[in-house]
Structures are given as C-alpha cells and as structure tokens.
Amino acid sequence: MGEWFQKLADKFYLCFIDDARWTWLVDGLKNTLIITVFALIIGVIIGIIIATVRSTYDKNGEAMKKKGGAGYVVLKIANTICNLYLTVIRGTPVVVQLMIMYFVILVNEQNGVIVAIIAFGINSGAYVAEIFRSGINSIDQGQFEAGRSLGFNYIQTMIHIVIPQAVKVILPTLWNEFIVLVKETSVAGYVGVVDLTKAGDRIRGRTFEAFMPLIAVAIIYLAIVIILTQILKVIERRLRKSER
C-alpha cells in the first residue's frame, strides 16, 4: 500500500509540481471563465433582440399585415432572418461553428480567445433567444396594455415592463444555459485556445500520464458546476420568497 501511495505521489509531482505545470490549469481555467462570461453576455444581447423581433411578429404580425406598410415588411424580413439564424445555429455542432469562425470568417484574427468568445456567443444567442421568447410569451397581455395606458410605445413597453418581468421568469433557465456554456467551451482547444481541457491535455502530452491531469480537469469542471448550481438554488429560493 505504501508503494502504491508513493507512485501516486510521484505522478502527482510529475503532473502538477514539476515545471509548475499546475499553473497551466490555472491559466486554462482563466481562459475558460473569460470565454464563458463574455460569450454569455453576447448571447444575452443577441437573444433579447431576436426574442423581441420574433415575439413582436407573433403578437402583432397579423394586425400589421392587414394595415400593410413598410413597418410590416421590415418586421417580416427581420423575423425571417432570425428564424434562419436559429435554424442554422441550432442545427449545426458548436465545434463546427467554432472552426468556421476561426479558419474561415476570422482567419486574420490571431487571438483565439476572442474568436472563441464570438463563436460561443453567437451559438449561445440562439438558445437564449428561445429562452427569452418563452419568457416574453408567458407575460400576460394586460401588461402590454398597461404600458400603452402609461403612454409607452411598443418598444418602451418591452424595455420597461415586459422584459424585466420575463427575466425574473427565465432566470433559472438562463442560469442553466450558463452552466451548459461552461462545459461547451471545452472544445475551444480545437482552435488553439489553451482552455482548461487543453491545459490538461498539454500536461498529458508532456508527462505521458493521462489519469492525473484529466481527472484534475474533470474535478475542476465538476466544482464549477456544483458552485453554479448552488448559486442557482439560492436565486430560485429568493425568487420564490419575492413571489409571496
């Protein structure tokens, strides 16, 4: 048993202590968190815009069609573009989108982290859009009428009344998207980004030891997800209290 522990300790030293390889995991974790946070911000911005366009078309499309005019044409074109975006993004793997972004669209961009942020942000936007749209559709029609009675136009009503209420409804689901995004960024290494997964793989390549670095990466991801899940539980409890 003592010999087994000694071998385990030697492997631990080789993988993490020798040549300060543990710092690779720290740097990889930093890139993972940077990509995740900024990609989610981009995703939320895209999601709100697309959800607003689609829900507006669903609620007012028929009425605007009867009236005609440029407003309806613009809205219909915007809705068509949004539907095309959702179909393409949700219908293709995120790793393929990442590689297209890096090797085709942003081929001159040398910073892989920026490319990954944009790629994951665009991907996340498609899912966030549907989350927001479901939240907007859950808001009672009377809230729109209340906004009109206060003198707000449709956009002002969405910004000041509807979207804040929708955020409260969808916050747990949106937080789950954040958790999923953390794990999805593990494919960023395909374009040369040294994220957490890539850092573990680099240690494996240098030491020829797979168990220690890959288990360490798995444990770190698990710890992140557990922490985020606990935060989500706190948010849900506070939301339930505020509803009472």
N, C-alpha and C positions, 0 to 999 in steps of 0.2 A: 504493500500500500504506500509506504514511504517513497519507494522508487517511482511509483505512478505519479504522486504529487510533485516529485522533483522534475519529472519530464514535463508535467503540465506547467510548472513554474518556468522552466526553461523556454517552453514555447511562448508563454505569455511575455517573457522578457524579450524574446526574439521578435515577436509581432508588434509590441507596443513600446517597450522601453528602449531597445536598441535603435540607435539613429533617430530617437524621438519620433517614432512612427505614429504615436498616439496623436501628435499634432495634425497628422493628415486627416484623421477622423474629425478633429475639431474644425479644421478648415472646410472639410466636406460638409459638415453639419451646418456651418455658417452659410455656405452657398445654397444648401437645400432650403434653409429657412428664408433666405433672401428671395429666392425664386418663388417659393410658395406664397409669401406675403404679397409681393408686388404683382404676381400673376393673379392672385385673388382680387386685388384692387382693380386691375384691368378688367377681370371677368365681371366684377360687380357693375362697373361703369357700362360695359357693353351690354350686360344683362338687363340693366334698368332701361336703357334706350330701346333695346329690342322688345322687351316685355311691354313697354309703353306703346310702341308702334302697333304690336300685334293685338293688345287688348283694346286699343282705340279702334282698330279696324273691326274687331269682333263686335264691339258695342255700338259703333256709330257708322260702320261701313254701309249698311243698307240705307240708312237715312241720308247719308251723304251722296249715295249713288242716285237716289231719287232727285235730289237737288241738283246734282251734276256740278260742273265747275272744276277749276284747276286743283282745288283742295283735295277732292276725291281722287283725282288722277295721281297726285303726288303721294297720297296715303297708300293707294293701291300698289304703286311701284315700290314704295318703301317696304310694304308688307311682303311683297313678292321677293325682294332682296333678302329680307330677314328669314323667310321660310327657306330660301335657297341656302343661306348661311347655316341654318340649323341642320338641314338635311346633310350637307357636305361634312360639317364638323362632327356631328354625332354619328355619321355613317362611315367614318374612316378612323383608324387607330391613331392615338395620340403620338406614338413614336414615329409614325409615317409623317404626320403633320410637322413634328419637330425636325425631322431630317429634311423635308421640303423647305422649311423655313431657313435652315442653316446652309444647305447645299445649293438651293435654287434662288429663293427670294432675297435673303440677306447674305448672299455669298461673300460680299465685301466686308461684312461685319466680323471683326476678329474676336470680339468678346462673346464667348459662348453663353455666359450668364445672361446677358441682355437678350440674346436670341431665344434662350430658354424661357425667360420671363414673358416675352411676346407670344411665343408659341403656346405655352401653357395658359396664358391669359386669354388668348383667343379661344382655345379649347374650352376653358372653364366658362367663358361667357355664354356659350351655347346652353350649358346646363343651368347656369344661374338665371338665364333668361326665362326658362320654363318654370323655375322655382318662383321667380318674381311674378310671372304671369298668373300662376296659380294663386299667389297671394293677393294680387290685384282683383282677380275674379271672385275671391272669397269676400271682398268688401261689399257691403250692402249698397245697392243702387241709390239708396237715400242719401248716402254720404256725398255722392256726386251732386245730387240736387241741393244738398246743404251748402256745398261750395258755390254753386251757381247763385243761391239766395244771398250769399255773402258778397257777391259781385266778382267772384273769381271766374276767369275763363277756364277752359278745359285743362290746359297745361298747368295753370296755377293751382287748380283743384287737385291735380295729380301730385304736384310737388308738395303742397302744404297739408293736404288732408289724406289722400288715398295712400300714397307710398309710405308715409310714416306708420300708418296702421298696418299696411301689408308687411313691412319689415318686422313688426312685432309678431305677426303670424308665422312668417317663414324663417325667423332667426334660427331655430333649431335645425331646420333642414339646410340652411345656408352654412351653418357651422359644420354640419356633416360633410358638405362639399369641401370645406377647408381641410377636414381630416383626410378625405379621399385624395385631395390635391397633394398633400404632403407625401403620400405613398406613390402617386403617379410621377412625381419628379425623379423617382429612382431611375428612370430611363434617360435622364439628361446626359449620362456618360456616353451615349451614342454619338454625341456631337462634341466630345472632348471636354465637357464640363466636369470638373472634379467635385461631384456632389458626394453625399455620404456613402452611397453604394459604390461609386467609382473609387473612393478613397479606400474602402475595404478591399476592393479588387486589386488595387495597386499594392497594398500590403501583402496580399496573397501572392501576387506576381513576384515580389521581391524576396519573400521568405519561403515560398513554396509550401506554406501552411494555409490551408483553406478554412479549417474549423474555427480557429480563434477569431480572425478578422470578420468572417461572415456572421458568426454568432454575435459578435460585438455590434455589428451594423443592425442586425435584427433586433437586438435588445434596445438599442437607441431608438429605432423606429417605434418599437412597442411602447417605450417610455413616453415618447412624444404623443402617441395616440391615446394612451391612458390619461395623460395630463389634460389633453384637449377634451377628452370625453368627460372628465370630472368637471372641467370648466363649463361644458355644455349642460351638465346636470344642475350646476349652480344657477345658470341662466334660466333653465326651464323652471326651477323652483321659484325664482324671483318673478318670472312671468305669471306663474300660477297665483302667486300672492297678490300681484298687482291687479289681476282679473277679479279677485274677491273684493 
